[in-house]
């Protein structure tokens, strides 16, 4: 039992490390070659877990060989268009100028129902409103609506808008996130001053966000009764 637990922990650590080295992608965002590598890693990791007579080092070596292979192929794909197309394929235009390309759909073995379902996933329920639709290599459908169907923006009304800034979390669960402070150019002393202005302390804050225009939002922890 102890041997199984130890082997599981070791493999968990090394598989996690291997996936992290490959990059931060969710399963749905993976390219075909990345998905293949991920599936192979999971299968290889399962072997020494199921058969304790198998040396765990063999599994770890195989996992990192696959990770190295993926990194090498990724570098080659960055430098060569041919390698990129071979490894990941290419995007396919399904709808062009409002016209559905039936040959393109056949080439990717997509049915009309598949197309309608993917359009609904993009909040498009009327195919006649689509100007362009591109099937990406990861299976997502990118959609451009016709000009008359696109929502109005502030630019259409010649309205002046305030500059935008992304709020960064500076405190989470009563702990200071120093990376966010550095990005915002704030010191812990300045943070304390803002907390005092809002009658709060670090340990009492569930979430605090600040943007580069000093807009601050504080959510305090719920008191336990």
C-alpha positions as CSV (number, residue, x, y, z in Angstrom):
1,X,0.0,0.0,0.0
2,X,2.7,2.5,1.0
3,X,4.7,1.6,-2.2
4,X,1.6,2.4,-4.3
5,X,1.0,5.7,-2.5
6,X,4.6,6.8,-3.0
7,X,4.7,5.8,-6.7
8,X,1.4,7.7,-7.2
9,X,2.8,10.9,-5.6
10,X,6.0,10.7,-7.6
11,X,4.2,10.2,-10.9
12,X,1.7,12.9,-10.1
13,X,4.5,15.4,-9.5
14,X,6.4,14.5,-12.6
15,X,3.3,14.4,-14.9
16,X,2.3,17.8,-13.6
17,X,5.8,19.1,-14.2
18,X,5.8,17.7,-17.7
19,X,2.4,19.2,-18.6
20,X,3.6,22.6,-17.2
21,X,6.6,22.5,-19.4
22,X,4.4,21.9,-22.4
23,X,2.6,25.2,-21.7
24,X,-0.7,26.4,-20.2
25,X,-3.5,25.1,-22.4
26,X,-6.8,23.6,-21.6
27,X,-7.8,20.3,-23.4
28,X,-10.2,22.2,-25.7
29,X,-7.4,24.6,-26.8
30,X,-4.8,22.0,-27.6
31,X,-3.4,21.4,-31.0
32,X,-3.7,17.8,-32.3
33,X,0.0,16.9,-31.5
34,X,-0.3,18.4,-28.0
35,X,-3.5,16.3,-27.4
36,X,-1.6,13.1,-28.6
37,X,1.3,13.8,-26.3
38,X,-1.0,14.4,-23.3
39,X,-2.9,11.2,-23.9
40,X,0.4,9.2,-24.3
41,X,1.7,10.7,-21.0
42,X,-1.5,9.6,-19.2
43,X,-1.2,6.1,-20.6
44,X,2.5,5.8,-19.7
45,X,1.9,7.1,-16.2
46,X,-0.8,4.5,-15.6
47,X,1.5,1.6,-16.4
48,X,3.8,1.8,-13.3
49,X,0.7,2.6,-11.2
50,X,-1.1,-0.6,-12.2
51,X,2.0,-2.8,-12.3
52,X,4.3,-2.1,-9.3
53,X,6.9,-4.5,-10.7
54,X,7.6,-2.0,-13.5
55,X,10.5,0.4,-12.6
56,X,9.0,3.9,-12.0
57,X,12.1,5.5,-13.5
58,X,11.2,4.0,-16.9
59,X,7.8,5.8,-16.8
60,X,9.4,9.1,-15.8
61,X,12.0,8.8,-18.5
62,X,9.3,8.1,-21.2
63,X,7.2,11.0,-20.0
64,X,10.1,13.5,-20.2
65,X,11.1,12.1,-23.6
66,X,7.6,12.9,-24.9
67,X,7.8,16.4,-23.3
68,X,11.2,17.0,-24.9
69,X,9.8,15.8,-28.3
70,X,6.8,18.1,-28.0
71,X,9.1,21.1,-27.2
72,X,11.4,20.3,-30.1
73,X,8.5,20.0,-32.5
74,X,7.0,23.2,-31.2
75,X,10.2,25.1,-31.9
76,X,10.4,23.5,-35.4
77,X,6.8,24.5,-36.0
78,X,7.6,28.1,-35.1
79,X,10.4,28.2,-37.7
80,X,8.8,26.1,-40.5
81,X,5.3,26.5,-42.0
82,X,5.4,23.0,-43.5
83,X,6.1,21.5,-40.0
84,X,3.3,23.6,-38.5
85,X,0.8,22.4,-41.1
86,X,1.9,18.8,-40.7
87,X,1.7,18.9,-36.9
88,X,-1.4,21.0,-36.4
89,X,-3.2,21.2,-39.8
90,X,-4.6,24.5,-40.9
91,X,-7.7,26.6,-40.5
92,X,-10.6,26.1,-42.9
93,X,-13.0,28.8,-44.1
94,X,-16.5,27.4,-43.8
95,X,-18.5,30.5,-44.6
96,X,-17.1,33.2,-47.0
97,X,-19.0,36.4,-47.8
98,X,-22.2,34.9,-46.4
99,X,-22.0,31.7,-48.5
100,X,-21.5,28.3,-47.0
101,X,-18.6,26.4,-48.6
102,X,-20.0,22.9,-48.9
103,X,-16.8,21.5,-50.3
104,X,-14.8,22.8,-47.3
105,X,-17.4,21.2,-45.0
106,X,-17.0,17.9,-46.7
107,X,-13.2,18.1,-46.5
108,X,-13.4,18.4,-42.7
109,X,-16.3,16.0,-42.5
110,X,-18.6,18.6,-41.0
111,X,-22.4,18.3,-41.2
112,X,-24.9,21.1,-41.3
113,X,-26.0,20.2,-37.8
114,X,-22.4,20.4,-36.6
115,X,-22.1,23.9,-38.2
116,X,-25.3,25.1,-36.6
117,X,-24.2,23.7,-33.2
118,X,-20.9,25.5,-33.4
119,X,-22.6,28.7,-34.4
120,X,-25.0,28.5,-31.4
121,X,-21.8,28.1,-29.3
122,X,-20.9,31.6,-30.6
123,X,-24.4,32.9,-29.8
124,X,-25.3,33.0,-33.5
125,X,-28.7,31.4,-34.1
126,X,-29.3,32.7,-37.7
127,X,-26.8,31.5,-40.2
128,X,-27.8,34.2,-42.7
129,X,-26.3,36.8,-40.3
130,X,-22.8,35.4,-40.7
131,X,-20.3,36.9,-43.1
132,X,-17.3,34.7,-42.4
133,X,-16.8,31.6,-40.3
134,X,-13.4,29.9,-39.9
135,X,-12.9,26.4,-38.4
136,X,-9.7,26.6,-36.3
137,X,-7.3,23.8,-35.9
138,X,-8.4,23.2,-32.3
139,X,-12.0,22.7,-33.4
140,X,-13.3,26.1,-32.4
141,X,-15.4,28.2,-34.9
142,X,-14.4,31.9,-35.3
143,X,-17.4,33.9,-36.5
144,X,-17.6,37.4,-38.1
145,X,-21.1,38.8,-38.4
146,X,-22.3,40.9,-41.3
147,X,-21.8,44.6,-40.8
148,X,-25.5,45.2,-40.3
149,X,-25.7,42.5,-37.7
150,X,-22.7,43.7,-35.6
151,X,-23.5,45.4,-32.3
152,X,-23.1,49.2,-32.1
153,X,-20.0,50.5,-30.3
154,X,-19.0,53.8,-28.8
155,X,-17.0,54.6,-32.0
156,X,-20.2,54.3,-34.1
157,X,-21.7,57.2,-32.0
158,X,-18.4,59.1,-31.9
159,X,-18.4,58.9,-28.1
160,X,-15.3,59.5,-26.0
161,X,-14.6,56.7,-23.7
162,X,-12.4,56.6,-20.7
163,X,-9.1,54.6,-20.9
164,X,-9.4,51.0,-19.8
165,X,-7.3,49.2,-17.2
166,X,-7.5,45.7,-16.0
167,X,-7.9,45.4,-12.2
168,X,-5.3,43.1,-10.6
169,X,-5.9,41.2,-7.4
170,X,-3.5,42.5,-4.7
171,X,-5.0,40.6,-1.8
172,X,-6.6,37.2,-1.9
173,X,-7.9,35.3,1.1
174,X,-6.0,37.6,3.5
175,X,-2.7,37.3,1.7
176,X,-0.8,39.9,-0.3
177,X,0.0,39.1,-3.9
178,X,3.4,40.8,-4.3
179,X,3.5,40.2,-8.1
180,X,0.4,42.4,-8.6
181,X,1.9,45.1,-6.4
182,X,5.1,45.1,-8.5
183,X,3.0,45.3,-11.7
184,X,1.0,48.2,-10.4
185,X,4.0,50.0,-8.9
186,X,2.6,49.9,-5.4
187,X,4.4,49.3,-2.1
188,X,3.0,47.5,0.9
189,X,3.0,50.8,2.8
190,X,0.7,52.3,0.2
191,X,-1.5,49.2,0.3
192,X,-1.8,49.6,4.1
193,X,-2.9,53.2,3.6
194,X,-5.6,52.3,1.2
195,X,-6.8,49.6,3.6
196,X,-7.0,52.0,6.5
197,X,-9.0,54.4,4.3
198,X,-11.6,51.6,3.9
199,X,-11.4,50.5,7.6
200,X,-9.9,47.1,6.6
201,X,-6.8,45.1,7.3
202,X,-5.0,42.5,5.2
203,X,-6.3,39.5,7.2
204,X,-9.9,40.7,6.9
205,X,-9.9,41.1,3.1
206,X,-11.3,38.3,0.9
207,X,-10.4,40.0,-2.3
208,X,-9.0,43.4,-3.1
209,X,-8.3,44.6,-6.7
210,X,-6.6,47.7,-7.9
211,X,-6.0,49.0,-11.5
212,X,-3.4,51.4,-12.9
213,X,-5.8,54.3,-12.4
214,X,-6.0,53.6,-8.6
215,X,-9.6,52.3,-8.8
216,X,-9.9,50.0,-5.8
217,X,-12.5,47.4,-4.9
218,X,-12.5,45.5,-1.6
219,X,-14.6,42.5,-0.6
220,X,-14.2,41.7,3.1
221,X,-14.3,38.2,4.5
222,X,-17.6,37.0,5.9
223,X,-17.6,36.8,9.6
224,X,-18.2,33.4,11.1
225,X,-21.1,33.3,13.6
